[in-house]
Each structure stands twice: as C-alpha cells, then as structure tokens.
Amino acid sequence: MRRSRLHVVLWLCLLLLSGCGVAAAGAKGKAVRVSLDSARLEAAYEGERHALLIGIGQYDDDAWNDLRYPGKDAEDLGRALADPRRGGFHSVTVLNQPERTTRAAVLEALRALAARPWRPKDILVVYVSGHGTLARDARGELQRYLVMRDTRFRDVQGTGLEMAVLERELERLGSRRRVLVLATCHSGTGKSLLPPSVLDELERTKGAFPPRPLEEDSRASLVLSASDWGEAAREDDALANDIYTHFFVEALDGRGDRNRDGAVSATEAHDWARRHTWTYTQGRQRPSARMTEVGADPVFLAGTLTQPGQPEVFSYSPRLEGFTLKVDGVDAGELPGGVTLPEGNRRLGLHKGGELLWEDTVAFRPGERRALDSLLSEPTEGSRRTVALEVGALGFLDGRSRREVLPPTMMAGASLRWAGALLEQRLDVGVDLSAGQGHQALQLAVGGTVPTRHRAVMLGVTVGPSWRWGRLGVSTGPRVAALWLERSFQLDLLSQDERYVTVWPGWMAGVSWRVGSRLVLEAKGQLLWAYVPVDGKTRAVGFGGLLLGGGYRF
C-alpha cells in the first residue's frame, strides 16, 4: 500500500514538471510587454551625490593648538547635505572623532571612496576643517599639508596629509564633478602654524619665490578655500562655526540660488559664503576659489533643477581679482565671483580704478553660464584687430575716364583694422593695400584706339567710428588713398611707358558679419575724388569700388 501511494505521488510530480516544461516551452520566444517610466529611466542615469566631511579639532602634538568648531562644522554641513529638503545626498560620511581623524584613518576613507563604482555624473564633496601648514617634501621643496590629529610638528612631511596625495586620491575617481572645500587658512596665523625655519624662508623670499596657494596647483574640479593666500581662516563664537562654513551651509537652504533655477550649485554656495564672510570680517578674510571644469554643467549641492535659470557670467581668475564688472553700464559686482543678468544682448564692461579696460556685447540665453575668461580670450571691442584678404573691382565713375585713363580693374589685396585705436577707443583705423593689372584698348582723343597694358597699386588709410549689434557691424569714415599707375602703350613703331602717382581723398563704408568668435566676413565700398592728368590737362573725376573679403580677429 505504501509503495503504491509512493508511485502515485511520483506520477503526480512528473505530470507537474512536464506541465511546467510545456508552459515554459510554449512561452519561449514570446514578447512580454513591460511598462517603463521615462522619468525613472532618466533618473537612473543621473549622478548620485556623496560627501566625505572631515573636522579635526584635537591634536596629539601640543604644538598645534586645539580648535573649537571643526567637528561641529563637519556635522552642520553633513546635516544640510543629507537633508532631503536641501542636499538629498545619497551618503554623507563625517569624520570628526579623534580615532577617525588620524592620517591613516583619513587615507583609508579616501581609499574607500576610490573603491566605489563612480560614474562621470556622480558628485563628490570632500570637506576639511582644521589646521593647514607648509613643510618641505623629500626634495626639499615647500608643499602644503593638512594637519591630521596625529601629525607631529617636527615631522609634518611624514605624518601630515600632503595635498598632492589628496589630489591623487580624488583623481582616481570616475566622477568628473568633484568639490574640495578647505576651511583652513593660507597663512601662519589663525588655523595654521608654520615652523620658524619656514617662516624665515618665506620672509626672505617674499615676492621672489612665494609658495603657490593650494588652488593654484589642484587639478580637482573645484577647490573652494575659506581664505585667500596670506590670510587666516577664522572661527567665531557668535556663529559657533568656522565663519566661511557657516555661510556656506546657509546658502544651501535656497538663499544661495542666485539664478533662480531651483538648485544651489557649488559656485553659488561659495559666492554667497564669500560675500558674507568678507562683510562679516570687515574685509579681513577673503575666500578664494580655483576651478578647472566648471561651465554649463555646474555641480549641484542642494535643491533640484526645475527650470532654466537666469544667464550667468563668472570669473575666479586671480588676474581679474578686484575688477568691477558692469552690465549695460550698471555695476553688477566685484570679481572674483559670478553675477546673473537678463537674457539677450548685454553690454559687458570690465573696470578698475575708474578706467574701462574691456568692453563687448555678448548674447545670453536662459540657463547659460559663461566664463568671463573665455570672453576675454576672444577679440573684443576695445582691442580688436582684424586682418583680411580682399578682392573686388575699382574704377572711374565716368565713362570718359574709363575709356581714356583706366578701365574697371579687378584688384586683390589685404587690410588691417584696429578697432578703438584713437580718441579713447572711439575711432577705428584701417590700412589696406591692393593691386591689379589688365589689358585694354584706350580711345585716343584724335580718334582710333591704342592697345595698352596697365598695372595699379593702391594704398589707403581710413579713420572712423564703428557700431555693432550682435554679430553685425557697421563702420564708416573719411579715407585717403594713394594710387600708383603704370600704362604701357603697345604700337608697331612706338613702345612707351607712362607712370604717375596721385593721392585722393574720399569716404569708405563697410559692413561685417562675425562667423564664430574670430572669423569675419566683410563688404566695403569706397568713393574717392580723383584728380587725373590726361593729355596735359588735369580734371576732377569720381573713383569708386567694391571689395569683398574674409578676415581673422586677434
């Protein structure tokens, strides 16, 4: 009985298995409809945001004075970045306990970051609040170091975290959106300390061989520093924070959203903190920035991009520090930093000490970010020069002169134009040289014709104003041209050459169209009042022409 029951169970199992196989076989090859939300698919390819925040306030070596707020700085920034209503970061790691702020622990945290499967659109924020210093490396050169909890004052090279090491760790990442925020200072006071030998060397080499600030050397995408070279990064009891960090965190609640696109980028947060730190310290602390990969794709630290923002123009170049940027003649702010401006064609001007150093009209679209340095690298209204190759036709306006003196002649040449060369950039100067030759049968006054060959060379100078509307430019002004003409009469019994030089006054007008940032297409017309000797008599006639060309602005 038991055996028969066992057989029944086995047969039932075989039937079930065969039924599954039939069903599977029947389903094989059939298309299965899947509903995939496009928004979820797009979000899957968006980058994640991660942060490593380090606050070092306690030190084993008594040579480093303990700091009050680095640990709190890291925690406050961590809460803002992790808050779903603000940063919404996927992960925030805070290292502010003594056992987690040693050199070995920090390096291990950096290696853990490198082990993650980073994607190019992922965002990484590395923040350090604590002491910074300078020390000699193995080659005897001064390098910048971050002071860890166990860094020894007399062995910074062996126990501190060299910035080059931190850069190499960050460069291992597949992410192309990296932000390094340093709440440390660049001087020997405040939140940093230098050995006497280093201080002595800096004093002796000041102006000849100053060590370059960190942001000059870093190859990370953004390096944001709480103070400039030679200044102290300050803590403040009233704020209970590092001053720069306090305002940096403040910007992430939406107040730093300068262009009103719904998100706060790293540059916007830095600019908010920079302005308020400068005001709070009454100009004693100037946060600085160094950027190598910032443009139309900024690094978002808080909020969500909901709409195209207002156009922006920015510069963090040290060479433009202290310059004032004007938009349509109105002060927009002092550099470094960024400003928003209305879309459309805007007149930008760079001023310093009341003097206009650069000016140009630039077209801006909604959501566009333009680096001022890239605009300055393009030819500008104030210092533009254009060299062009030209071809066209020149000739007398009256028929008698064309028959008896010079027929319409094809000319080819080159021109050079300086925009804003005279009268405080109000007038342009142009110089052109063209030449041509041809054959004709000149009509004689007594009747008949004589075959001639002619060559002509014209040198002209034009001075006048110009106007520009976007890519279109218009110029005009008085002109003086010198014409050298040679005519050879070819007769059976006589071969005679005739040469003369004359100078003609006149007027020139032209239009141009920019193609890209440096190429220009031009059309110019000229009208001259010519005095021509014919058969021993001089008569006044009109002379004109049209030239077409292409140029290069530099």
BADRENRO-176994 format. One line per 2 residues: number of its first residue (from 0); their letters; for each residue x, y, z of C-alpha. Coordinates in steps of 0.05 Angstrom, whole numbers, plus 5000, padded with zeros to 4 digits. Layout:
BEGIN
NUM> A> X:Y:Z; ...
This chain:
BEGIN
0> MR> 5000:5000:5000; 5054:5048:5019
2> RS> 5092:5031:4955; 5030:5044:4912
4> RL> 5019:5111:4946; 5092:5128:4932
6> HV> 5082:5112:4858; 5021:5158:4855
8> VL> 5060:5216:4886; 5117:5206:4837
10> WL> 5070:5205:4778; 5037:5269:4801
12> CL> 5105:5303:4808; 5124:5282:4737
14> LL> 5059:5309:4710; 5070:5376:4744
16> LS> 5141:5381:4719; 5121:5364:4648
18> GC> 5065:5415:4651; 5115:5468:4673
20> GV> 5161:5449:4617; 5105:5454:4567
22> AA> 5084:5522:4593; 5156:5545:4592
24> AG> 5166:5518:4523; 5102:5550:4500
26> AK> 5123:5618:4528; 5193:5615:4499
28> GK> 5203:5668:4446; 5140:5708:4463
30> AV> 5147:5784:4473; 5130:5808:4543
32> RV> 5102:5879:4549; 5139:5920:4601
34> SL> 5118:5988:4625; 5179:6031:4639
36> DS> 5170:6102:4664; 5214:6150:4625
38> AR> 5226:6194:4686; 5251:6134:4725
40> LE> 5296:6114:4667; 5325:6184:4663
42> AA> 5336:6186:4738; 5374:6120:4735
44> YE> 5426:6154:4692; 5431:6216:4736
46> GE> 5491:6221:4782; 5489:6206:4856
48> RH> 5515:6254:4908; 5564:6233:4962
50> AL> 5604:6272:5014; 5664:6259:5059
52> LI> 5669:6312:5114; 5729:6317:5159
54> GI> 5732:6360:5221; 5797:6359:5262
56> GQ> 5795:6399:5326; 5840:6359:5373
58> YD> 5914:6345:5363; 5963:6299:5398
60> DD> 6022:6346:5389; 6016:6407:5435
62> AW> 6049:6449:5382; 5982:6450:5346
64> ND> 5931:6488:5387; 5863:6454:5392
66> LR> 5806:6485:5353; 5735:6492:5378
68> YP> 5689:6482:5319; 5717:6436:5264
70> GK> 5677:6377:5289; 5613:6418:5291
72> DA> 5630:6448:5222; 5631:6379:5192
74> ED> 5566:6358:5227; 5529:6421:5207
76> LG> 5549:6414:5134; 5532:6339:5138
78> RA> 5462:6353:5162; 5450:6402:5106
80> LA> 5475:6355:5053; 5437:6295:5079
82> DP> 5371:6334:5089; 5323:6310:5034
84> RR> 5295:6381:5030; 5363:6411:5017
86> GG> 5422:6368:4993; 5389:6300:4989
88> FH> 5457:6267:4985; 5458:6191:4979
90> SV> 5513:6184:5031; 5547:6231:5079
92> TV> 5608:6207:5118; 5630:6251:5176
94> LN> 5699:6240:5207; 5705:6283:5269
96> QP> 5721:6234:5325; 5794:6232:5348
98> ER> 5802:6159:5326; 5775:6175:5257
100> TT> 5818:6237:5243; 5887:6206:5242
102> RA> 5926:6205:5178; 5915:6130:5169
104> AV> 5840:6136:5181; 5832:6193:5132
106> LE> 5872:6157:5078; 5830:6094:5089
108> AL> 5767:6135:5080; 5795:6164:5015
110> RA> 5812:6094:4990; 5741:6071:5007
112> LA> 5715:6127:4963; 5761:6105:4906
114> AR> 5733:6034:4912; 5662:6057:4896
116> PW> 5635:6047:4825; 5636:6121:4807
118> RP> 5602:6148:4745; 5621:6213:4709
120> KD> 5558:6249:4732; 5566:6229:4806
122> IL> 5582:6287:4853; 5633:6283:4908
124> VV> 5643:6335:4962; 5706:6330:5006
126> YV> 5708:6380:5063; 5764:6392:5112
128> SG> 5762:6438:5172; 5825:6443:5214
130> HG> 5897:6466:5213; 5938:6475:5149
132> TL> 6013:6485:5143; 6073:6486:5097
134> AR> 6131:6439:5102; 6188:6412:5059
136> DA> 6178:6348:5020; 6231:6296:5005
138> RG> 6261:6341:4952; 6267:6400:5000
140> EL> 6211:6439:4966; 6155:6473:5005
142> QR> 6089:6437:4999; 6021:6447:5031
144> YL> 5998:6397:5083; 5934:6385:5121
146> VM> 5947:6373:5194; 5916:6308:5219
148> RD> 5904:6292:5293; 5969:6253:5298
150> TR> 6012:6300:5255; 6076:6318:5291
152> FR> 6100:6389:5286; 6172:6367:5275
154> DV> 6154:6314:5223; 6099:6344:5180
156> QG> 6125:6310:5118; 6119:6241:5148
158> TG> 6056:6250:5189; 6014:6303:5154
160> LE> 5969:6294:5093; 6003:6326:5033
162> MA> 5955:6359:4985; 5987:6323:4926
164> VL> 5966:6257:4959; 5895:6281:4968
166> ER> 5893:6303:4895; 5917:6236:4871
168> EL> 5864:6200:4912; 5810:6245:4882
170> ER> 5836:6236:4811; 5826:6161:4817
172> LG> 5752:6170:4818; 5709:6162:4755
174> SR> 5669:6223:4776; 5681:6288:4738
176> RR> 5643:6331:4788; 5688:6338:4849
178> VL> 5688:6394:4900; 5743:6403:4952
180> VL> 5724:6453:5007; 5780:6475:5054
182> AT> 5762:6511:5118; 5836:6522:5131
184> CH> 5878:6583:5121; 5938:6602:5079
186> SG> 5979:6638:5130; 6018:6626:5194
188> TG> 5963:6651:5239; 5893:6630:5258
190> KS> 5880:6559:5236; 5951:6544:5213
192> LL> 6021:6544:5241; 6089:6546:5207
194> PP> 6157:6524:5234; 6205:6582:5246
196> SV> 6251:6559:5190; 6194:6562:5140
198> LD> 6171:6630:5165; 6242:6655:5157
200> EL> 6247:6629:5086; 6180:6659:5067
202> ER> 6203:6726:5095; 6268:6723:5057
204> TK> 6237:6701:4991; 6175:6743:4993
206> GA> 6159:6769:4923; 6212:6726:4891
208> FP> 6192:6655:4906; 6127:6652:4945
210> PR> 6098:6582:4950; 6037:6577:4906
212> PL> 5969:6573:4941; 5934:6506:4941
214> EE> 5882:6527:4889; 5938:6544:4840
216> DS> 5961:6471:4840; 5899:6430:4849
218> RA> 5872:6391:4790; 5806:6376:4822
220> SL> 5744:6405:4790; 5732:6458:4843
222> VL> 5775:6478:4902; 5739:6526:4949
224> SA> 5780:6557:5005; 5756:6595:5066
226> SD> 5810:6648:5058; 5860:6675:5009
228> WG> 5935:6666:5009; 5966:6702:5068
230> EA> 5901:6706:5108; 5873:6669:5168
232> AR> 5810:6627:5166; 5772:6647:5229
234> ED> 5726:6613:5277; 5673:6655:5311
236> DA> 5639:6643:5379; 5576:6682:5359
238> LA> 5566:6637:5299; 5594:6575:5335
240> ND> 5627:6556:5269; 5682:6570:5221
242> IY> 5657:6635:5190; 5661:6612:5118
244> TH> 5629:6545:5134; 5571:6579:5170
246> FF> 5552:6619:5109; 5567:6561:5061
248> VE> 5515:6519:5099; 5468:6578:5100
250> AL> 5470:6582:5024; 5444:6510:5018
252> DG> 5375:6527:5045; 5360:6562:4979
254> RG> 5386:6632:4994; 5447:6617:4951
256> DR> 5405:6602:4889; 5429:6663:4851
258> NR> 5400:6648:4783; 5333:6621:4810
260> DG> 5335:6554:4774; 5315:6514:4836
262> AV> 5384:6487:4853; 5444:6514:4890
264> SA> 5510:6499:4855; 5578:6496:4888
266> TE> 5597:6563:4856; 5533:6595:4881
268> AH> 5544:6570:4951; 5616:6594:4950
270> DW> 5597:6663:4924; 5544:6670:4979
272> AR> 5594:6649:5032; 5649:6693:5002
274> RH> 5608:6756:5002; 5581:6746:5072
276> TW> 5649:6725:5100; 5681:6787:5071
278> TY> 5627:6831:5103; 5627:6795:5170
280> TQ> 5702:6800:5178; 5703:6871:5151
282> GR> 5748:6851:5093; 5800:6813:5135
284> QR> 5782:6745:5105; 5772:6735:5030
286> PS> 5751:6665:5009; 5781:6642:4944
288> AR> 5765:6591:4890; 5800:6553:4835
290> MT> 5760:6518:4781; 5782:6476:4722
292> EV> 5718:6441:4699; 5662:6490:4711
294> GA> 5617:6515:4656; 5548:6498:4630
296> DP> 5544:6436:4675; 5553:6461:4747
298> VF> 5558:6417:4809; 5492:6419:4847
300> LA> 5496:6414:4923; 5424:6428:4942
302> GT> 5355:6432:4911; 5331:6407:4844
304> LT> 5338:6438:4776; 5267:6457:4759
306> QP> 5275:6509:4704; 5327:6545:4663
308> GQ> 5358:6598:4707; 5378:6668:4691
310> PE> 5442:6674:4649; 5506:6680:4689
312> VF> 5576:6705:4676; 5632:6689:4725
314> SY> 5707:6692:4737; 5751:6664:4792
316> SP> 5816:6681:4758; 5868:6714:4804
318> RL> 5887:6762:4748; 5817:6793:4750
320> EG> 5812:6800:4825; 5788:6869:4845
322> FT> 5759:6886:4777; 5688:6912:4773
324> LK> 5640:6881:4722; 5587:6926:4692
326> VD> 5526:6902:4654; 5494:6953:4608
328> GV> 5532:7007:4644; 5509:6988:4714
330> DA> 5555:6958:4767; 5540:6884:4774
332> GE> 5593:6864:4825; 5666:6858:4840
334> LP> 5707:6799:4818; 5721:6743:4834
336> GG> 5651:6715:4833; 5591:6709:4788
338> VT> 5531:6752:4771; 5464:6740:4738
340> LP> 5438:6783:4682; 5377:6787:4637
342> EG> 5377:6745:4574; 5391:6777:4506
344> NR> 5447:6821:4482; 5484:6852:4541
346> RL> 5540:6902:4541; 5594:6878:4589
348> GL> 5649:6923:4614; 5709:6909:4658
350> HK> 5732:6968:4700; 5786:6982:4751
352> GG> 5803:7048:4783; 5751:7084:4741
354> EL> 5783:7061:4676; 5748:7019:4624
356> LW> 5795:6961:4607; 5750:6917:4565
358> ED> 5681:6921:4534; 5639:6878:4489
360> TV> 5568:6860:4471; 5551:6787:4487
362> AF> 5486:6748:4473; 5460:6707:4531
364> RP> 5407:6652:4531; 5366:6627:4591
366> GE> 5406:6579:4635; 5472:6596:4601
368> RR> 5536:6603:4642; 5595:6639:4610
370> AL> 5665:6645:4638; 5690:6716:4633
372> DS> 5760:6690:4619; 5735:6656:4556
374> LL> 5702:6721:4533; 5767:6759:4546
376> SE> 5805:6708:4504; 5761:6726:4445
378> PT> 5773:6790:4407; 5738:6850:4440
380> EG> 5710:6917:4420; 5765:6954:4457
382> SR> 5826:6919:4429; 5802:6882:4367
384> RT> 5847:6876:4306; 5825:6844:4241
386> VA> 5869:6823:4184; 5832:6806:4120
388> LE> 5843:6785:4048; 5801:6823:3997
390> VG> 5781:6820:3924; 5738:6868:3884
392> AL> 5734:6918:3827; 5756:6990:3825
394> GF> 5745:7041:3770; 5726:7111:3749
396> LD> 5653:7131:3754; 5650:7169:3688
398> GR> 5655:7133:3622; 5706:7180:3591
400> SR> 5758:7165:3645; 5745:7091:3639
402> RE> 5758:7095:3564; 5817:7142:3565
404> VL> 5852:7131:3632; 5837:7065:3667
406> PP> 5783:7013:3655; 5748:6977:3713
408> TM> 5803:6935:3744; 5800:6872:3787
410> MA> 5840:6883:3849; 5865:6837:3905
412> GA> 5898:6855:3970; 5898:6855:4045
414> SL> 5875:6901:4100; 5889:6910:4174
416> RW> 5839:6944:4221; 5848:6967:4293
418> AG> 5782:6978:4330; 5783:7033:4381
420> AL> 5854:7055:4364; 5843:7131:4371
422> LE> 5807:7181:4416; 5797:7134:4476
424> QR> 5773:7076:4434; 5721:7117:4396
426> LD> 5753:7114:4327; 5779:7055:4286
428> VG> 5839:7058:4240; 5844:7015:4177
430> VD> 5901:7006:4128; 5894:6969:4062
432> LS> 5938:6952:4003; 5912:6924:3937
434> AG> 5940:6913:3867; 5914:6893:3799
436> QG> 5932:6891:3725; 5899:6884:3658
438> HQ> 5897:6899:3583; 5854:6947:3545
440> AL> 5847:6988:3481; 5848:7061:3501
442> QL> 5810:7110:3458; 5851:7168:3431
444> AV> 5825:7239:3431; 5841:7246:3357
446> GG> 5804:7182:3342; 5823:7109:3340
448> TV> 5848:7064:3395; 5915:7040:3420
450> PT> 5928:6974:3458; 5955:6985:3528
452> RH> 5974:6945:3588; 5965:6974:3658
454> RA> 5984:6959:3729; 5956:6993:3791
456> VM> 5973:6993:3864; 5930:7028:3917
458> LG> 5948:7043:3989; 5893:7072:4033
460> VT> 5881:7094:4104; 5811:7101:4135
462> VG> 5793:7131:4203; 5723:7129:4232
464> PS> 5674:7101:4282; 5641:7034:4283
466> WR> 5578:7004:4313; 5559:6933:4330
468> WG> 5494:6897:4341; 5509:6826:4360
470> RL> 5547:6795:4301; 5532:6852:4253
472> GV> 5580:6910:4250; 5578:6975:4211
474> ST> 5637:7023:4201; 5648:7087:4162
476> GP> 5695:7145:4158; 5739:7191:4115
478> RV> 5793:7158:4072; 5857:7178:4038
480> AA> 5885:7134:3983; 5949:7137:3942
482> LW> 5946:7106:3872; 6007:7086:3831
484> LE> 5990:7073:3758; 6034:7047:3701
486> RS> 6009:7045:3629; 6048:7014:3571
488> FQ> 6027:7033:3501; 6039:6977:3451
490> LD> 6048:7005:3380; 6084:6978:3319
492> LL> 6131:7038:3315; 6130:7060:3388
494> SQ> 6130:7027:3456; 6121:7078:3512
496> DE> 6111:7071:3587; 6075:7123:3629
498> RY> 6075:7124:3705; 6046:7171:3756
500> VT> 6026:7174:3830; 5967:7212:3858
502> VW> 5933:7219:3926; 5858:7222:3930
504> PG> 5811:7240:3988; 5746:7204:3997
506> WM> 5699:7163:4041; 5691:7090:4058
508> AG> 5634:7050:4089; 5631:6977:4106
510> VS> 5591:6921:4139; 5618:6859:4173
512> WR> 5589:6795:4200; 5623:6752:4253
514> VG> 5627:6678:4239; 5643:6645:4306
516> SR> 5689:6683:4353; 5746:6701:4306
518> LV> 5725:6697:4233; 5694:6757:4198
520> LE> 5662:6768:4130; 5667:6839:4104
522> AK> 5640:6882:4047; 5667:6952:4036
524> GQ> 5651:7007:3988; 5693:7069:3975
526> LL> 5684:7134:3938; 5744:7179:3921
528> WA> 5752:7247:3889; 5806:7238:3837
530> YV> 5849:7288:3801; 5872:7256:3736
532> PV> 5920:7286:3684; 5901:7269:3613
534> DG> 5935:7299:3552; 5968:7352:3594
536> KT> 5904:7373:3629; 5880:7355:3699
538> RA> 5808:7342:3713; 5769:7321:3775
540> VG> 5730:7256:3769; 5698:7206:3816
542> FG> 5731:7139:3831; 5697:7082:3868
544> GL> 5698:7008:3882; 5671:6949:3920
546> LL> 5713:6899:3959; 5693:6833:3990
548> GG> 5736:6795:4038; 5744:6749:4097
550> GY> 5784:6764:4159; 5812:6738:4225
552> RF> 5804:6776:4290; 5860:6775:4341
